[in-house]
Amino acid sequence: MIKLATWQNRVRRRVEGRSPRQIAALTLKTLRHAARSFSPAAARARRADQAFDRRWGTDTGGTMNLSALNVARDRALLGFGYQASNGVALTEAMAIAAIDPARFAFVDYGSGKGRVVMIAARLGFARAIGVEFAPELHTVALANADRFAAVSGAPIRCDMVLGDAGSFDPPPGPFFAYIYNSFGPVILREVLARLEQRAGAGDPVFALYVNPRHREAFEDNGCWHVLADRGDWVLYRLAATAG
């Protein structure tokens, strides 16, 4: 009975204050999320999750719908559910960009439980920062950062920030952004607008966009130059710094 009451409260919280159209959209999103969890790609992702977490004793795997998290409803409607990224594209993109990671700050926008932040720290970035707006995921990310540091997973400690990606001010200097389609075009444009303010500073600014559903946010205004397009990810450089 307690579990049933908890489930009922969760459902009530998800639909409270929503219009019939929003409830229908939420239901469709939930069904799609459930269907993806049974796909071959999801099975491969689970195996990758398990391998990373077995090695480091962390908890970075799984998926989660935003409606199950304690986040601002208006912002949640602009985002997508949590699914850990395996970080495979990051190594290849770094090679294409030909960067020395020791000169760069790295930020994962929508970092969830922090796996890619830990991968970036291990790859030698000067700073590895994760920005996540769901308190539940942020709490797990902090515990993961503690565990990763305790087992000497990287030479630097990961910096996990609780906050909205669209209002996060990136650190100065050479910068590498990682965006795994955690949100739609509204928040994405907010993130890019803050990065584009760096155009005149002379520092290189790169952005790796994985699962790039909203490329128009990068490409409509001519501020970003495509360095590599692999279909499932695109590497951009802020055009004013290219050369």
C-alpha positions as MATLAB code, in Angstrom:
seq = 'MIKLATWQNRVRRRVEGRSPRQIAALTLKTLRHAARSFSPAAARARRADQAFDRRWGTDTGGTMNLSALNVARDRALLGFGYQASNGVALTEAMAIAAIDPARFAFVDYGSGKGRVVMIAARLGFARAIGVEFAPELHTVALANADRFAAVSGAPIRCDMVLGDAGSFDPPPGPFFAYIYNSFGPVILREVLARLEQRAGAGDPVFALYVNPRHREAFEDNGCWHVLADRGDWVLYRLAATAG';
ca = [
       0.000    0.000    0.000;
       2.852    2.373    0.794;
       4.447    1.773   -2.606;
       1.092    2.320   -4.317;
       0.564    5.581   -2.450;
       4.070    6.712   -3.373;
       3.415    5.916   -7.034;
       0.100    7.773   -6.946;
       1.738   10.818   -5.392;
       4.442   10.766   -8.030;
       1.899   10.599  -10.845;
      -0.151   13.382   -9.267;
       2.944   15.578   -8.986;
       3.830   14.992  -12.641;
       0.446   16.007  -14.019;
      -0.514   18.700  -11.523;
      -1.085   22.040  -13.239;
      -0.517   20.663  -16.745;
      -2.916   21.110  -19.627;
      -4.393   18.060  -21.427;
      -1.972   18.741  -24.297;
       1.008   18.764  -21.927;
      -0.187   15.574  -20.219;
      -0.496   13.869  -23.602;
       3.015   15.001  -24.578;
       4.393   13.778  -21.254;
       2.688   10.397  -21.706;
       4.146   10.035  -25.207;
       7.616   10.968  -23.957;
       7.341    8.379  -21.161;
       6.268    5.654  -23.607;
       9.131    6.459  -25.969;
      11.556    6.431  -23.050;
      10.286    2.983  -22.003;
      10.513    1.634  -25.557;
      14.114    2.806  -25.953;
      15.069    0.971  -22.771;
      14.460   -2.375  -24.548;
      16.423   -1.585  -27.724;
      19.794   -3.174  -28.657;
      21.417    0.250  -28.269;
      20.073    0.473  -24.723;
      21.507   -2.978  -23.962;
      24.929   -1.874  -25.211;
      24.680    1.298  -23.140;
      23.877   -0.722  -20.028;
      26.962   -2.878  -20.582;
      29.094    0.269  -20.960;
      27.532    1.703  -17.818;
      28.390   -1.412  -15.883;
      31.987   -1.524  -17.160;
      32.731    2.074  -16.147;
      31.104    1.766  -12.745;
      32.738   -1.590  -11.993;
      36.145   -0.092  -12.675;
      35.745    3.013  -10.535;
      33.091    2.041   -8.006;
      30.816    4.850   -9.211;
      27.117    5.096  -10.040;
      26.751    6.730  -13.454;
      24.425    4.404  -15.340;
      20.739    4.148  -16.041;
      18.147    6.480  -17.477;
      15.648    8.810  -15.842;
      12.718   10.896  -17.028;
      12.824   14.572  -16.063;
       9.270   14.371  -14.762;
      10.561   12.105  -11.980;
      13.089   14.703  -10.827;
      12.724   17.720   -8.586;
      13.319   20.383  -11.233;
      11.527   23.561  -12.278;
       8.599   22.457  -14.424;
       8.975   25.181  -17.042;
      12.625   24.253  -17.586;
      11.945   20.514  -17.469;
       9.560   20.913  -20.400;
      12.512   22.310  -22.399;
      14.802   19.378  -21.644;
      15.151   15.637  -22.118;
      15.548   12.739  -19.718;
      18.837   11.604  -18.220;
      20.932    9.037  -20.039;
      24.639    8.643  -19.408;
      26.982    9.407  -22.304;
      29.868    7.025  -22.887;
      32.284    9.810  -23.869;
      33.626    7.916  -26.904;
      33.234   10.949  -29.172;
      35.288   13.114  -26.830;
      38.636   11.441  -27.525;
      38.191   11.608  -31.297;
      36.990   15.219  -31.175;
      39.997   16.237  -29.076;
      42.317   14.728  -31.689;
      40.552   16.592  -34.506;
      40.674   19.861  -32.579;
      44.401   19.215  -31.953;
      44.232   20.704  -28.478;
      46.434   20.370  -25.439;
      43.771   19.601  -22.810;
      46.040   20.896  -20.048;
      45.334   24.421  -21.394;
      41.546   23.994  -21.490;
      38.629   24.088  -19.107;
      36.018   21.455  -19.889;
      32.306   21.818  -19.140;
      29.633   19.173  -19.602;
      26.275   20.973  -19.894;
      23.620   18.698  -18.438;
      26.180   16.443  -16.792;
      23.796   14.155  -14.901;
      25.736   11.801  -12.654;
      29.053   13.107  -13.965;
      30.548   10.297  -16.033;
      31.835   12.446  -18.915;
      33.226   14.969  -16.429;
      35.273   12.175  -14.872;
      36.388   10.993  -18.308;
      37.490   14.546  -19.172;
      39.440   14.845  -15.951;
      41.185   11.585  -16.737;
      42.008   12.846  -20.244;
      44.014   15.706  -18.775;
      41.843   18.837  -18.912;
      42.969   21.619  -16.613;
      39.462   21.818  -15.151;
      36.577   19.365  -15.517;
      33.200   20.854  -14.643;
      29.716   19.382  -14.774;
      26.586   21.545  -14.720;
      23.367   19.767  -13.722;
      20.026   21.255  -12.677;
      18.411   18.172  -11.093;
      19.323   18.001   -7.369;
      18.946   14.218   -7.287;
      21.460   13.718  -10.100;
      23.787   16.374   -8.677;
      23.893   14.575   -5.329;
      24.913   11.353   -7.071;
      27.519   13.260   -9.124;
      29.095   14.666   -5.956;
      29.368   11.172   -4.489;
      30.869    9.928   -7.754;
      33.427   12.748   -7.741;
      34.408   11.809   -4.183;
      34.791    8.160   -5.118;
      36.727    8.960   -8.316;
      39.142   11.134   -6.349;
      39.535    8.491   -3.640;
      40.657    5.873   -6.166;
      42.902    8.372   -8.034;
      40.825    8.217  -11.196;
      42.308   11.514  -12.436;
      45.034   14.009  -11.465;
      42.427   16.709  -10.726;
      39.178   16.719   -8.802;
      35.942   17.038  -10.790;
      33.880   20.138  -10.081;
      30.135   19.371   -9.994;
      27.888   22.449  -10.132;
      24.170   22.500   -9.319;
      22.596   24.992  -11.697;
      20.798   25.694  -14.947;
      22.942   25.266  -18.057;
      21.433   28.357  -19.664;
      22.552   30.639  -16.847;
      25.994   29.125  -16.228;
      28.905   31.507  -16.870;
      31.785   29.597  -18.485;
      35.259   30.163  -17.040;
      37.684   32.392  -18.975;
      40.474   31.060  -21.150;
      40.567   28.197  -23.661;
      37.311   26.292  -23.372;
      35.816   22.964  -24.464;
      32.041   22.460  -24.115;
      30.350   19.065  -24.187;
      26.609   18.964  -24.908;
      24.850   15.609  -25.072;
      21.447   16.871  -26.203;
      20.251   17.248  -22.625;
      17.920   20.052  -23.634;
      16.062   21.542  -26.581;
      16.818   24.620  -28.707;
      15.663   27.220  -26.160;
      18.216   26.299  -23.493;
      20.819   25.389  -26.109;
      20.646   28.905  -27.546;
      21.036   30.337  -24.031;
      24.186   28.270  -23.553;
      25.592   29.294  -26.931;
      24.816   32.981  -26.388;
      27.058   32.970  -23.316;
      29.821   31.195  -25.218;
      29.507   33.578  -28.157;
      30.249   36.487  -25.830;
      33.760   35.054  -25.689;
      34.324   35.569  -29.430;
      36.456   38.676  -29.078;
      38.661   37.360  -26.281;
      41.019   35.480  -28.608;
      40.833   32.186  -26.709;
      39.863   29.027  -28.613;
      36.342   27.838  -27.831;
      35.148   24.406  -28.987;
      31.795   22.694  -28.583;
      31.141   18.987  -29.060;
      27.437   18.399  -29.726;
      26.499   14.723  -29.328;
      23.169   13.415  -30.653;
      22.781   16.761  -32.456;
      19.020   17.203  -32.877;
      19.102   20.988  -32.962;
      22.090   21.922  -35.104;
      20.274   25.048  -36.248;
      21.033   26.622  -32.880;
      24.732   26.472  -33.790;
      24.444   27.171  -37.481;
      21.777   29.835  -37.951;
      23.883   32.862  -37.016;
      27.252   31.952  -38.544;
      29.130   32.134  -35.239;
      30.238   28.501  -35.278;
      32.488   26.697  -37.746;
      32.040   22.935  -38.262;
      35.331   21.107  -37.753;
      33.927   17.578  -37.997;
      30.536   16.038  -38.672;
      30.130   12.365  -37.810;
      26.348   12.272  -37.979;
      25.836   11.300  -34.364;
      28.075   14.154  -33.202;
      29.397   17.454  -34.528;
      32.490   19.367  -33.422;
      32.273   23.155  -33.651;
      34.737   25.965  -33.098;
      33.641   29.495  -32.347;
      34.203   31.135  -35.732;
      35.663   34.379  -34.453;
      38.496   32.390  -32.859;
      39.094   30.088  -35.824;
      42.293   30.390  -37.708;
];
